[in-house]
Amino acid sequence: MFLPKVKKYQKKFDYSYAFGAFPVIELLKLHPEKVYQVLFKTDTQESEGIKEIMDLCMQKSIPFEYSNRAIEKIAVKENTYVVGVFKKYESELTKDENHLVLVNPMNLGNIGTVIRTMLGFDFKNLGIVKPAGDIFDPMVVRSTMGALFHINFEMFDSIEEYLKKYPNQNIYPFMLKGAKEIGEVQFKKPLTIIHGNESKGLEDRYMELGQSVYIPHSDNIDSLNLSVATAISLWEVSKKS
């Protein structure tokens, strides 16, 4: 069986790493066919999570080994005791279901937080308009706490490419110049919430794509953080749908 060389992650790799027991468990349960191997530290504490990982590896015939050196070479945190090495994969969004689209998200922490939050509100389809941060960066994978492996995600070169492929969506761009305050909007399924880049937001042309929406806040700040704004929009939609 082919096993990729374990070394510090780079975006150009066709494989990535899941750090930590919970993300590795979710990976093994949901995408076992993508897992190359699982690495443990020799001083790993015998916990329920570690035992479950070992059981899953044996059930699914996935190689595992103890290697402090390999983990220390690739880990981003010192307290990493288990790592799943897996092949990157592609997926498509489910048609006629609710979607979240992020336009040019760059902050890896925000991407991870948004993925975990969207799953919390039962959104399982994420579109990303490039250029964007690497969704498979181990920092993103870890910050999602395994949520990444529950969702569908698809990359697009432009918002027009997304709209052409999913023409039946009701579009709701969230922007500072939005025409309606979020509390006044009646969201219609299947819907697509669109949020822009952390620093630039969405261009004015997005107002023409659907019902533009704004989230009111005080004058003490210029705008809300992307992950916070996304959480508010997902919460509001979940109340009304």
NUDREN-754194 format. One record per residue: residue number from 1; x, z, y of N, C-alpha, C in turn; chain. Coordinates in pm, whole numbers, plus 50000, padded with zeros to 5 digits. Example, Ala and Ser with C-alpha at 12.3 -4.5 7.8 and 13.67 -1.06 7.14 Angstrom:
2
i  nxx  nzz  nyy  caxx  cazz  cayy  cxx  czz  cyy  ch
1  51319  50780  49431  51230  50780  49550  51320  50780  49670  A
2  51285  50708  49775  51367  50714  49894  51290  50787  50003  A
END
This chain:
241
i  nxx  nzz  nyy  caxx  cazz  cayy  cxx  czz  cyy  ch
1  50084  50000  49881  50000  50000  50000  50088  50000  50125  A
2  50047  49918  50226  50121  49912  50351  50100  50040  50430  A
3  50209  50099  50478  50201  50215  50565  50281  50183  50692  A
4  50217  50188  50808  50290  50158  50932  50397  50262  50959  A
5  50501  50221  51028  50608  50312  51063  50558  50411  51168  A
6  50575  50539  51141  50527  50642  51233  50626  50658  51347  A
7  50583  50620  51465  50666  50636  51585  50575  50652  51706  A
8  50635  50690  51818  50558  50719  51939  50463  50604  51970  A
9  50338  50637  51999  50235  50535  52017  50263  50443  52134  A
10  50235  50313  52111  50237  50213  52217  50111  50128  52206  A
11  50061  50085  52320  49936  50009  52322  49942  49883  52237  A
12  50059  49824  52224  50072  49698  52149  50057  49717  51998  A
13  50064  49840  51949  50049  49865  51805  49909  49824  51759  A
14  49898  49785  51633  49765  49759  51577  49713  49881  51501  A
15  49773  49995  51525  49727  50120  51465  49741  50231  51569  A
16  49676  50345  51542  49682  50457  51634  49676  50587  51555  A
17  49665  50699  51627  49666  50831  51565  49547  50915  51610  A
18  49494  50992  51518  49395  51095  51550  49462  51229  51530  A
19  49474  51308  51637  49539  51439  51632  49436  51550  51621  A
20  49458  51641  51527  49370  51756  51516  49270  51745  51402  A
21  49230  51859  51349  49147  51862  51229  49011  51794  51249  A
22  48940  51829  51355  48804  51775  51370  48803  51624  51387  A
23  48885  51565  51477  48888  51419  51487  48927  51352  51355  A
24  49019  51412  51280  49061  51352  51153  48946  51357  51052  A
25  48871  51466  51050  48755  51475  50959  48653  51366  50992  A
26  48623  51349  51120  48526  51246  51160  48576  51107  51124  A
27  48705  51083  51143  48765  50954  51106  48750  50929  50957  A
28  48781  51030  50875  48775  51014  50730  48631  50994  50681  A
29  48537  51059  50745  48397  51046  50704  48337  50912  50743  A
30  48373  50863  50864  48304  50747  50920  48379  50615  50901  A
31  48511  50621  50896  48590  50497  50882  48705  50516  50782  A
32  48676  50563  50661  48785  50588  50566  48865  50462  50532  A
33  48797  50347  50539  48865  50221  50505  48971  50184  50606  A
34  48970  50247  50723  49068  50216  50828  49187  50312  50825  A
35  49183  50414  50740  49287  50518  50742  49405  50478  50652  A
36  49524  50475  50709  49644  50445  50632  49693  50569  50558  A
37  49701  50680  50629  49750  50803  50568  49719  50921  50660  A
38  49732  51041  50603  49716  51164  50680  49843  51245  50665  A
39  49891  51299  50778  50014  51379  50781  49980  51524  50811  A
40  50045  51616  50739  50029  51759  50763  50164  51821  50796  A
41  50162  51927  50875  50282  52007  50893  50293  52103  50775  A
42  50416  52138  50739  50436  52224  50623  50383  52365  50646  A
43  50378  52408  50773  50327  52543  50801  50180  52543  50841  A
44  50108  52436  50799  49965  52427  50828  49891  52544  50766  A
45  49808  52609  50847  49728  52720  50796  49616  52667  50706  A
46  49591  52736  50598  49485  52697  50505  49350  52735  50566  A
47  49286  52640  50633  49157  52665  50696  49052  52576  50630  A
48  48926  52599  50666  48818  52517  50611  48837  52371  50648  A
49  48881  52347  50774  48901  52210  50819  49010  52139  50741  A
50  49124  52205  50720  49235  52146  50647  49195  52121  50502  A
51  49125  52215  50442  49080  52197  50304  48985  52078  50293  A
52  48896  52063  50392  48803  51951  50390  48876  51818  50403  A
53  48980  51815  50487  49059  51692  50502  49126  51655  50371  A
54  49187  51752  50306  49252  51725  50178  49152  51676  50073  A
55  49036  51740  50070  48932  51699  49975  48887  51556  50002  A
56  48869  51522  50130  48826  51386  50167  48934  51284  50129  A
57  49059  51319  50153  49169  51228  50117  49169  51199  49966  A
58  49150  51302  49887  49149  51284  49742  49026  51207  49696  A
59  48911  51237  49757  48788  51165  49720  48797  51016  49751  A
60  48862  50983  49861  48866  50846  49909  48999  50777  49881  A
61  49085  50843  49802  49215  50788  49762  49301  50748  49882  A
62  49305  50837  49981  49386  50813  50100  49515  50894  50089  A
63  49630  50830  50103  49758  50901  50090  49774  51010  50196  A
64  49834  51122  50158  49869  51225  50255  50002  51286  50218  A
65  50071  51338  50317  50200  51400  50292  50230  51505  50399  A
66  50327  51591  50369  50373  51691  50464  50498  51637  50532  A
67  50497  51633  50666  50613  51582  50738  50616  51637  50880  A
68  50686  51748  50898  50701  51806  51032  50768  51708  51127  A
69  50869  51639  51077  50947  51549  51162  50860  51436  51217  A
70  50778  51377  51132  50693  51266  51176  50593  51312  51281  A
71  50531  51427  51259  50431  51477  51354  50496  51513  51487  A
72  50609  51578  51482  50678  51617  51606  50721  51493  51686  A
73  50745  51383  51617  50787  51260  51684  50674  51197  51764  A
74  50550  51212  51717  50439  51139  51778  50338  51228  51852  A
75  50338  51358  51826  50236  51447  51882  50253  51463  52033  A
76  50141  51477  52103  50144  51499  52247  50128  51647  52280  A
77  50092  51729  52180  50082  51873  52198  50156  51943  52085  A
78  50211  52061  52115  50291  52132  52016  50209  52184  51899  A
79  50085  52221  51923  50003  52281  51817  49927  52177  51735  A
80  49993  52066  51704  49933  51961  51622  49979  51980  51477  A
81  49883  52007  51389  49917  52035  51249  49871  51926  51152  A
82  49787  51836  51200  49740  51728  51113  49716  51603  51197  A
83  49753  51488  51141  49740  51360  51211  49685  51255  51114  A
84  49586  51181  51160  49536  51067  51083  49592  50939  51142  A
85  49654  50857  51059  49708  50728  51103  49607  50621  51061  A
86  49554  50547  51159  49447  50453  51125  49463  50319  51196  A
87  49404  50218  51136  49408  50082  51190  49306  50068  51301  A
88  49347  50008  51411  49253  49981  51520  49147  49882  51470  A
89  49029  49890  51526  48920  49805  51479  48834  49761  51596  A
90  48754  49659  51571  48662  49607  51672  48519  49632  51626  A
91  48428  49639  51721  48287  49653  51687  48203  49581  51791  A
92  48074  49569  51766  47983  49509  51861  47874  49608  51896  A
93  47815  49592  52014  47707  49679  52055  47579  49639  51980  A
94  47491  49735  51961  47364  49709  51896  47267  49650  51998  A
95  47213  49535  51967  47122  49469  52060  46993  49548  52074  A
96  46937  49541  52194  46808  49604  52226  46810  49756  52212  A
97  46928  49816  52223  46939  49961  52234  47001  49995  52369  A
98  46997  50122  52407  47055  50162  52535  47207  50150  52531  A
99  47263  50098  52641  47408  50079  52653  47461  50152  52775  A
100  47587  50190  52767  47663  50234  52882  47777  50135  52901  A
101  47796  50087  53024  47905  49994  53052  47995  50055  53160  A
102  48124  50060  53132  48223  50107  53229  48304  49986  53277  A
103  48313  49971  53407  48386  49858  53464  48523  49904  53511  A
104  48625  49854  53445  48766  49883  53478  48801  50031  53479  A
105  48758  50109  53379  48800  50250  53373  48948  50259  53338  A
106  49023  50339  53410  49168  50346  53389  49216  50484  53345  A
107  49146  50588  53385  49190  50723  53354  49155  50758  53210  A
108  49256  50784  53128  49234  50808  52986  49149  50932  52960  A
109  49172  51036  53041  49093  51157  53025  48946  51132  53053  A
110  48917  51053  53157  48779  51019  53189  48713  50940  53076  A
111  48786  50844  53022  48730  50761  52914  48692  50849  52796  A
112  48781  50938  52757  48752  51027  52645  48634  51118  52672  A
113  48630  51177  52792  48519  51266  52827  48387  51192  52829  A
114  48387  51071  52883  48263  50990  52888  48213  50959  52747  A
115  48303  50925  52657  48262  50893  52519  48198  51013  52452  A
116  48258  51129  52469  48201  51250  52409  48065  51283  52472  A
117  48055  51266  52604  47931  51297  52674  47820  51201  52634  A
118  47850  51072  52626  47746  50976  52592  47689  51003  52453  A
119  47774  51043  52359  47724  51076  52227  47634  51199  52233  A
120  47667  51292  52323  47585  51411  52340  47444  51379  52388  A
121  47428  51266  52457  47296  51223  52503  47241  51108  52419  A
122  47298  51092  52299  47251  50995  52201  47266  50850  52246  A
123  47366  50823  52329  47406  50685  52360  47518  50649  52265  A
124  47503  50540  52190  47602  50506  52089  47660  50365  52108  A
125  47643  50310  52229  47693  50176  52256  47764  50174  52390  A
126  47894  50147  52386  47978  50148  52506  48042  50012  52527  A
127  48012  49951  52641  48080  49828  52681  48187  49860  52784  A
128  48301  49795  52775  48410  49816  52871  48454  49682  52927  A
129  48450  49670  53059  48494  49547  53126  48641  49563  53163  A
130  48723  49472  53115  48867  49475  53141  48900  49426  53281  A
131  49017  49468  53334  49119  49553  53273  49072  49698  53264  A
132  49125  49768  53164  49081  49905  53140  49188  49980  53064  A
133  49176  50113  53064  49265  50196  52984  49243  50171  52836  A
134  49339  50211  52758  49339  50186  52613  49249  50286  52541  A
135  49137  50238  52486  49042  50325  52419  49102  50389  52293  A
136  49207  50328  52238  49270  50381  52117  49392  50467  52146  A
137  49423  50490  52271  49533  50581  52303  49502  50717  52239  A
138  49599  50779  52171  49573  50908  52107  49517  51015  52201  A
139  49551  51007  52330  49495  51102  52426  49343  51084  52437  A
140  49298  50958  52435  49154  50931  52439  49089  50977  52309  A
141  49149  50939  52197  49094  50975  52066  49077  51126  52055  A
142  49179  51199  52097  49174  51345  52085  49069  51404  52179  A
143  49060  51355  52301  48967  51413  52397  48821  51384  52362  A
144  48796  51283  52279  48658  51257  52235  48615  51353  52126  A
145  48710  51425  52066  48682  51520  51957  48606  51451  51842  A
146  48647  51329  51813  48587  51256  51702  48468  51170  51741  A
147  48417  51185  51865  48300  51108  51907  48327  50958  51905  A
148  48451  50918  51929  48486  50776  51929  48443  50709  51799  A
149  48455  50779  51688  48427  50719  51558  48277  50709  51529  A
150  48194  50765  51617  48049  50759  51601  47985  50644  51679  A
151  48058  50586  51773  47996  50489  51863  48042  50346  51834  A
152  47963  50251  51886  48005  50111  51891  48067  50088  52027  A
153  48174  50011  52033  48234  49978  52162  48281  49834  52159  A
154  48272  49770  52273  48305  49628  52281  48369  49600  52416  A
155  48474  49517  52415  48546  49484  52536  48498  49349  52590  A
156  48494  49338  52722  48450  49215  52786  48547  49178  52898  A
157  48564  49047  52919  48652  49001  53027  48583  49009  53163  A
158  48450  49013  53163  48375  49021  53289  48236  49077  53261  A
159  48168  49123  53365  48032  49171  53348  47940  49056  53311  A
160  47973  48936  53358  47892  48819  53324  47896  48791  53175  A
161  48010  48812  53113  48020  48793  52968  47930  48892  52895  A
162  47928  49015  52943  47839  49115  52882  47693  49074  52898  A
163  47652  49036  53018  47512  49001  53045  47467  48880  52965  A
164  47557  48787  52944  47523  48667  52866  47499  48704  52720  A
165  47576  48796  52667  47561  48833  52527  47442  48925  52505  A
166  47409  49007  52605  47299  49103  52590  47199  49083  52705  A
167  47123  48971  52700  47036  48933  52813  46907  49014  52825  A
168  46871  49090  52724  46742  49161  52726  46749  49300  52786  A
169  46865  49340  52835  46882  49475  52889  46825  49487  53031  A
170  46767  49601  53061  46732  49637  53198  46855  49702  53261  A
171  46902  49645  53371  47032  49681  53425  47020  49782  53540  A
172  47100  49889  53531  47100  49994  53634  47244  50024  53677  A
173  47294  49952  53779  47428  49982  53832  47423  50109  53918  A
174  47514  50201  53894  47523  50323  53973  47632  50305  54077  A
175  47595  50317  54205  47688  50289  54313  47649  50364  54440  A
176  47745  50385  54528  47720  50460  54651  47615  50392  54738  A
177  47609  50258  54731  47512  50183  54810  47384  50153  54732  A
178  47360  50227  54626  47242  50202  54545  47113  50205  54625  A
179  47017  50123  54586  46892  50109  54660  46797  50226  54638  A
180  46804  50291  54522  46712  50400  54491  46788  50525  54447  A
181  46736  50638  54489  46792  50767  54446  46756  50789  54299  A
182  46846  50847  54224  46831  50856  54079  46700  50921  54036  A
183  46653  51019  54111  46530  51087  54074  46405  51002  54090  A
184  46415  50892  54165  46300  50806  54191  46289  50689  54093  A
185  46389  50672  54012  46394  50553  53924  46321  50579  53793  A
186  46237  50484  53753  46173  50486  53622  46253  50392  53531  A
187  46333  50449  53446  46421  50370  53360  46342  50307  53245  A
188  46365  50178  53225  46294  50105  53120  46391  50062  53010  A
189  46352  50086  52886  46434  50046  52771  46408  49900  52736  A
190  46507  49836  52671  46645  49884  52652  46719  49874  52784  A
191  46797  49974  52813  46862  49980  52944  47013  49982  52933  A
192  47075  49944  53043  47221  49950  53054  47257  50022  53182  A
193  47325  50134  53169  47381  50207  53282  47521  50151  53308  A
194  47550  50116  53431  47682  50064  53466  47750  50157  53566  A
195  47872  50197  53536  47953  50276  53629  48085  50205  53654  A
196  48138  50221  53773  48258  50149  53812  48387  50229  53798  A
197  48490  50169  53845  48624  50227  53843  48630  50360  53918  A
198  48720  50449  53873  48731  50582  53932  48758  50578  54083  A
199  48835  50482  54131  48872  50480  54272  48790  50381  54355  A
200  48742  50273  54291  48674  50168  54367  48523  50163  54346  A
201  48476  50221  54239  48333  50209  54209  48298  50065  54173  A
202  48175  50023  54205  48130  49887  54177  48127  49804  54304  A
203  48158  49677  54291  48150  49586  54405  48004  49565  54445  A
204  47983  49525  54570  47847  49506  54622  47765  49409  54539  A
205  47830  49312  54478  47756  49210  54402  47678  49270  54285  A
206  47715  49390  54241  47644  49451  54129  47501  49490  54168  A
207  47474  49502  54299  47340  49536  54344  47240  49427  54305  A
208  47290  49305  54286  47203  49191  54255  47174  49179  54105  A
209  47238  49261  54024  47224  49247  53879  47105  49322  53823  A
210  47051  49416  53899  46941  49497  53849  46900  49600  53952  A
211  46839  49709  53908  46798  49817  53998  46917  49908  54025  A
212  46976  49894  54143  47092  49978  54177  47045  50120  54206  A
213  47131  50217  54171  47095  50359  54177  47209  50436  54242  A
214  47172  50539  54321  47275  50629  54373  47243  50773  54337  A
215  47347  50853  54324  47334  50996  54296  47362  51070  54426  A
216  47266  51140  54481  47288  51209  54608  47385  51326  54594  A
217  47469  51345  54694  47559  51460  54698  47590  51490  54844  A
218  47653  51601  54870  47681  51643  55008  47787  51554  55071  A
219  47800  51568  55202  47901  51492  55275  48041  51551  55261  A
220  48051  51658  55186  48182  51723  55171  48278  51645  55082  A
221  48224  51549  55006  48308  51466  54919  48271  51319  54940  A
222  48365  51231  54905  48339  51087  54916  48254  51037  54800  A
223  48283  51088  54680  48212  51041  54561  48233  51141  54448  A
224  48156  51125  54344  48169  51209  54226  48271  51151  54130  A
225  48336  51237  54054  48425  51193  53947  48346  51107  53848  A
226  48411  51007  53791  48343  50915  53699  48276  50987  53584  A
227  48345  51079  53520  48287  51148  53405  48167  51234  53446  A
228  48173  51293  53567  48062  51374  53616  47942  51285  53649  A
229  47966  51175  53719  47858  51083  53756  47791  51025  53631  A
230  47873  50993  53533  47818  50938  53408  47732  51042  53338  A
231  47778  51166  53334  47701  51272  53270  47566  51291  53338  A
232  47564  51287  53472  47438  51302  53545  47343  51187  53514  A
233  47395  51066  53513  47309  50950  53486  47254  50953  53344  A
234  47336  50990  53248  47290  50997  53109  47185  51106  53091  A
235  47206  51219  53157  47109  51329  53150  46975  51288  53208  A
236  46978  51222  53324  46855  51180  53390  46780  51078  53305  A
237  46852  50985  53248  46789  50885  53162  46728  50952  53039  A
238  46800  51047  52980  46749  51112  52860  46621  51190  52887  A
239  46603  51240  53009  46481  51313  53044  46360  51220  53053  A
240  46387  51093  53092  46276  51002  53121  46252  50898  53013  A
241  46324  50907  52905  46309  50804  52802  46292  50868  52664  A
END
